[in-house]
Amino acid sequence: MIIDGRTLTVADLTSAAVRPAGVSLSDEARARAAASHEFARLAAGRRPIYGRSTGVGANRTVSIVDDPEALRQAAIGLLRSHATSAGELRAPERVRAMLLVRLNQLAAGGSGADPRLLEVLAHLISADALPPVRELGGIGTGDLSALATAALAIEGEVPTLGPDGPPGGYPAMPAFRFGLGDALPFLSSNAATLADAALGLDGLQRLAEAVVVVAALSFSAVDGNDEAFASAVEQVTPFEGARWVCRSVRALVDPVPAARIQDPFGLRTLPQVHGAFVDALAALERTVLALMNTSSENPVLSPELGVAHHGGFHAAYLAQALDAVALAAAQSAQLSLARLTMLDEPALTGRAPFLGDGTPGASGTMIVEYVSASALAALRALAVPASLQSVTLSRGVEEDASFASLAARQVLDSIALFRTVLAGELVAAVRCIRLRGLTPSVLRPVLDAAAELDREAADRNLTGDLDVAGRVVDALPGLLAQIMSSSGRSSSA
C-alpha cells in the first residue's frame, strides 16, 4: 500500500485496518516531508515556534533552551506526560487505522518533523506492531494520549501488542529518537478520531444499503404502493439520497397491485427519512477524506505557505458531521421498527397477529419488536450530539473542545445496534412473505440468502433467528449490488 498524503480513501483505510498490509511512502511524500523539515529548521532559527522552541498548552510562553540535551529531554518529557490515558484497550482495527491516518497526514507535508519518523512509522504499521492505545484521553482537539503512546512505542519505551493483544514485545525497529521538532508534530492530529469516524462511516454505509433491501422485503410482504417511490417523488424531494432510495426500491420490487392508496409512514416516507441518512453519510465522507489527506499540525510549517499557528486541530467540522450521521441513523432505524410493527398487524398482512401460527393468543414475532425497540433506544441515546459539550482546560488557555472523539465512538457503536433493528425487521418480513406464499422475483436472491431462517411459525425462542438475520443483513450490500447491476443501475449511495 503506497501512502502519498493525498489519496487515502475510506475503503483503503478500512480494508487495511481489517487485513494488515505492508505500507511504503511515495517519492512525492518523502520530498514534501523533507522540504517541510528543512523549512522548519530554518524558520526556528528566525522566530519562536510553538512546541519547537516553547512548551505547549499553558506552557506556550516558556522558552526551551536551544541545547540538544535540553531539547531531547523536553521532547521525551512531552511524550511521556501526554501518553497518560485510561479505559479499555482499543481494538486492533482502530489502532491500525489511526496509524495509517497519521502516516498519511504526515506524508501531506507541513509538520516539520524529521522525514525518518515517517519511515519508522511505516515500518511499525507494516510489522503490525500495535501500540496499547486506551479508550479515554481525546476531546476533539488532538488525540494526544493515543499518539503519544504510539510515539513511545516507536521509542521502544512501550511494548507493542500483537493483533490478538498481550503478550506484547518490542519489534525490531529502525532506531529513532524524538526531538522537540518531532514530538509535538506527531501528537498534533485527530488521527484516532478520524480512524473511528472512517470505520463507523464504512459500517453505516453498508447498513444504509441493507436498509433499502430489507424495506423492499417489507414492501413486498404487504403489497406496498410504489407511488411513494415514483419519479415524481424524486422531483418533490430534490436530494440525492432520496432519489437513490426511490430508484433502488423501484428496482427491487415487483410491479404488483397496491393494497392501499397510502402505506404507513414506515414505507411511505422511506425516501425522505432514509434519504437524509444517506446524504448525511455522504457529507461525513467528504469531511473525513478532507481531513485524512491534509496536514493538521499546529503550527503548520510549509515552504510554500510559511509558518501559521492556528486552530485547525479543533475538529468542529468532523464532530458536527458525525453528530448529523448519528441523528439520521436513529431516525432511519425508527422507520425500520415502524415497518416491523406494521408486519405484525393483521389488517395489513391478512395473517394472524404477530405472524403467529394461528394458535389463539400466539406471540409469534411480538418480542422481536421489544428487542428491536431496546436496540433503538440505545441508538437514540448515542444520537445525543457530542458537539454540544465543551470544556476549559490547561489553566484556561484551551477553553473549548469539539468532542469529535466522543462523536466518532458514538457512530462506531451505532453499527451493531442498527444491525439489530434491521435484523428484527428482516425476520418478520421473511416470515410474512413465507406465510403468504409470495414469490417476489427480484428479491429471490435475498430470500435464498435468508433460507437458514427457521420456517416454524409456532411460538419459540427467536434469538437464533435474529443472529441469522444479522448475518444476512451484513451480506445485503453485495446482493444489492448484484441486483442493481442486473437492472442496469448503480447500488452506490
N, C-alpha and C positions, 0 to 999 in steps of 0.2 A: 504494500500500500504506500503510495507516494504522497507525502504531505507537502503542500505548496503554499499554505496560508491563504488561499483564495477560493478553493473549490470544494471544500469539505461539505458533504450533504448529510441530511439526517439518515438516509438509507445507508450511506457509507459508515457512519458512526455507529448505528445500531447493529449493523452486521458485524463490525469489528469488535464491538462490545460483547457480543454473544459468542463469536468464533474468533478468538485472538489470531492476529496475523502479524507478520513482520512489517515494520514500517521503516521508511527512509525519507530523507529530505530531498526536495528538488534542488537543482543548482540555483534557481532563482531565489528560493527561500534562504539558502545559505548566503547568497550575496546580499539580500536585504538585511539579514541579521548582522552580518559583518559590517555593513555600512552604518547601521544604527549604532552598533557598539563603538565604532571609531568616532562617530559624531558625538556620542555621549561622553567619551573620554576627553575630547577637545572642549566640549561645552562646559564640563565640570571644572576645567581649568580657568574658565572665564566668569562663572557665576555660581551661586548656590543652587543645588538641585535637591529636591525633596527625596529623602531616602537614600541618597547617594553621598551627600555631604552633610546631611542633617538626620536627626531622629525622625520618627513617624508619629502620626496622631498628635496628641498634645505635646509631644517632644519635638515637633517640627521646628521649633525655634532653637533647639540645642544643636550646636555645630559639632561634627565629628572631626577629631584631629586627623590631618592628612598624613597618616603614618600607616604603613602596610599592616602592622600588627594590630593597631587600634581599629582599622577598618575591618580587618578579619574578625576581631572579637565582636565588633558591632554587628556584623553580618550573622555570625553563628548565634549570638545572643538574640537577635531578632527572630531567627528561625525557631530556636528552642522555645522562646516565650510564646510565640504565636501558634505553636503546634498544640497548645492546650485545647482539649476537646472532651466530650463526654458522649454517652449513649452507645447504642449498639454499633458494631462494625457494619459498614455498608457492603452491599452485595458486590461480588466481583464485576458484574456488568457495569455497575455505576462507577466504580473506580477506574476501570479501563476507559470508559467513555470520558471521564474527567481528564485523564492524562492525555488522551488524543485531542480533546478540545484545547487544552493548554499548549500542547506542542504546535497545533495549527495556528493558534493566535500568535505565539512567539515567532512562527515562520512568516507571519504577515509583516514583520518588521516594526520598529518603533519602540521596542522595550529597552534597548541599550545593553541588554545582557550579553555576556560572553557567548559567541556562537558555539563554543564547545558544550555549553549547557544543553543546547538543542540536541546535539548528537548523543549526549549521555541520556537524555530523556527518551529519545527514540530507542536507545538500547534497552532501557528499563521496560518500555512498552513491548518491544519485540521478545524480551525474555519472559513476559507475562509475570513479572515480579510486582506484586501489588502492595502499595503502602497500606498500613492498617488505618484507614480513614474511618472516623466515627461520625455518628449522625449529627451531633449538635456542635455549632460553632459559627455558622454563617447567618447573616442577617440581610443579605442582599446588597452589600456594599463591598464585595470581595470575599471569596471563600478562603479566608486567611488560614484557619486551622487545618483544613483539608490539604491545602497546597504546601503549608509549612511542614506537615507530616511527610508529604511526598519529597520535599527538599531534603529532609533529614534522612530519608531512605536513600536518596542519591549520595548523601554524605557518608552513608554507612553507619549512622547512629541509631537508626530504627530498622529492625529486621522486617523484610517484606514477607508477605503471605503468598502461598500458592493459591490457585483458583478454588481450592476446597478449604481454605482457611489454615489455621495452625496445624502442624508446627511451621514456623517461618524460617527464614535464613537470610543470609547476606549474599545476593547473587554476585558473580564476578562482574564488576562494573569498571568501566574506564575511570581512572582517578579524576575527581573534580572536587575542588574546594570553593564554596561560595564566597565571593567577595561582596562588599556592600552594594556594588553596582549590579549584582545578580540577585541578591536576596529579595529586596522589595519588588523588582520587576517580576520575579517568578510568582510571588504571592498576589500581585495586583491584578486579579482576574476573578470573574464569576464562573470559572470553568466547571466546577462541580454542579452548580445550579443549572448551567446550560446543558450539562450532560443529563441531569434528571429531566429537564424540560424536553430534550430531544427524545429520550426513551419514553416519556409519558406521551409525547406527541405521536410517536410511532404506534404505540399501543392503542391510543384512542382513534387514530386514523383508521386502523384496521377494524375497530368496533363500529366506526361510523359507516363503513361499507357493509358490515354484517347487519346493521340495523335495517337497511332497506330490503335485504333478503328476508329477514325474519318478519318484517312488516308485510312483505308481499305474501308470505305464507298465511299470515292472519287475514289479509285481504281476501285471499282465495278461500279460506275456511268459512267466511261469512258472505261470500258473493258481493264483494265491495263494489262501490260505484267509482269507476275510473275517471269520472269527470273532474274529481279533485286533483288529478294529475295531468289534465289535458294541456295542450299547447297554450290555450288561453290563460291558464294559471301561471305559465312562465312569463306572460306579459304583465299580469296584475301583481305578481310577486317578483319584481325585477332584480333578483340577486342570484349570483351564480350557484350558490349552494342549493337554493330552492329549485332552480332549473335542473340541476343534476339529479335531485331527488325525483322530480317529475319524469325525466327521461328514463331513469333507472327503473322506477316502478312500472312504467308503461312497457318496458322491455321484459319485465319479469312475470307479468300476469297475463293469463289467457283472456281473450275477449269473451266475456260471458254476460248474460243479462244481469243487471244490478238488482239486488233485492230491496233497495231503499232509494229514495230520492236523495237523501243525505245520510252519510255514515256518522257514527260517533267521532268525536274530535280526535281520538287516538289514530284514526286513519285519515280523516278529512284535513287535519292541519299538519300532517307529516311534512309537506314541503316547507311550510313556514317555520315550524319548530326545529325539525332536524336539519333543514337547510341552514338555519342560523348557526347550528353547531358546526356544520361542515365549513362554513365561512369563518367561524372563529378559529378553527384548526388551521385554515389557510393563512390567516393573519399571524397566528403564533409561529407557523413555519417560516414566514418571511422574517420575523423578528429573530428567531433562533439562528437562521442562516446568516443574517447580517452580523450578529454578534459573535458567532463562531469563526467568522472569516475576516476579522479585523483585530488589530492590536488594541487592547483595552487598558493598557498600563497608565498609571498616573505617577509621574508625568510621562507624556509621550515624547520620544526623542527621535526626531526624523530629520535626515539630511535635507529633505525637500521642504518640510513644513516647520522646522525649528523645534524649540522647546515649548511645551504647553502643560502647565499644571491645571488640572481640570477635574470635572466630576463625572466622567464617563463610566466610572466604576459603579455609580448609582443605577441599579438595574430597574428603574421605574417602567421603562418600555416593556421589559420582559415580564415583570410582575403583573402589570395590567393585562397583558396578552394572556398570561396563564390564568389569571382570575376569570377572564372572559370565557375561556375554554371550560373551566370547572363549572361555572354557572350554566353554560349552554349544555354541557353534558348532563347535568342534573335535570334540566328541562326536557331534553330528549328522552332520558330514562323515564321521566314521568309519563310520557306518552306510551312507552312500552308497557308499563304497569296498567295504564288505561286500556290498552289492547288486550292484555291478559284478562282483566275483569270483564271485558266485552265478550271474550271467548267462553267465559263461564256462565253467560246469560242465555237461557233457553229461548227467549224471544228473538235473539239474533242468530242462534245456531240451529234451532229446531231440534236440539238434543237435550238430554237430561241436564238438570242443574249441575254446574261444576264438571260437566263432561263425565259424569259418573256412568256406571253400567246399568242404570235404571232401577237399582235397588232403592226402595223408599228411604230417604234420608242419607243417601250415599254422599260422601265428601268429595270424591273424585280429586280434582286439582285445586280444591279450596285452599289447602295450606301452602300450595305453591305461591298463591297470592301473598300470603303472610311472609314467606321467605323473601320474595321479591320486594315487598314493602320494607322489610328490615334492611335489605341492601340499599334501597333507595334512600332511606332515612340517613344511613351513614354517608351516602354520596352527597346528599344535601348538606350535611354537616361540613364536608370537605369543600363545599362551594362557598363557604363564608370567605369574603375577599381578604386575602392576606395583606394586600397592599394598603388596606385601611389602617394597618398598625404603624406605629412609629416608636422611636426610642431616642434618648440622648445619652451619649457615651463619651469616653475619653476626655474627662474634665470639661465637658460641654462643647468641645470644638467639633464634634460629629453629632449634630443634633437632628438627624433624620436617617431613615433607612427604608429600603423598598420592601424588605422581607420577601424578595423573589425566591429565596432559597426555600422558604416555607410553602410558597405558592407552587413551586415545582414539585415538592414532595406530595402536596395535595393532589396535583394532577396525576402523578405517578401512582398514588394509592387509589385513584378513582377507577383504574382499569379493571381490577378484579371485581369491584362492586358492580360496575356497569355490565360486565360479562354475566354476573349472576342474574341481574334483572332480565337481560336478553335471554338467558337460558330458560328462565321461567316461562317467558312468552313462547319460546320455541317448543317447549314440552306441550303446552296447551294447544298451539297451532297445529302441530303434527297429529296430536290425538284427535282434534276436531276433524281434520281432513280425513283421517282414517275412519272415524265413526260415521262420517257422512258418505264414505265410499267415493270421495273425489279423486280425480287423477289429473291434476294440473300438469300440462305437458312441459312448459318452460321450466318449471321448478322440479322436474323429475330428478335431476342430479342432486338437488338439495335433499329431497325425500330419501333418495338412496343413501346419502351420507348419514341420514338420521335413522337408518334401518335398525341400528342397535337399540334404539329406544323400545322398551318393552311394550307390546301390544295389549297387554292385560289391562282392562278398564276397571276391574274390581278394586275396591279400596286397598291400598298397600302403601308401604314406605316409598316415596318418590325421590329420596336422596340420590340414589344411584342414577335415576333418570336425569336429574339436574347435573350430575357430574358428566354424564354422556353428552348432554346438551351443551355444556360449556366447551367440550372439545369440538363439537360440531360448529359452534359459534366461531371458534378460532380458525376453522377451515373455510368459513364462508367467503372471506375476501377472494381467495383463489377461485372458488366456484363462481363468484360474481364476475370475475374477470373472464372466465371461460364462457359464461352465458352471454355477457355483453359483447365479447369478441365474435361469437357466432351470429349475433344480431347486427354486427357492424358498428357497434357503439363502443365508447370507452368507459371502463369502470372507474377511472380515476376521478376522485372528487376534487 
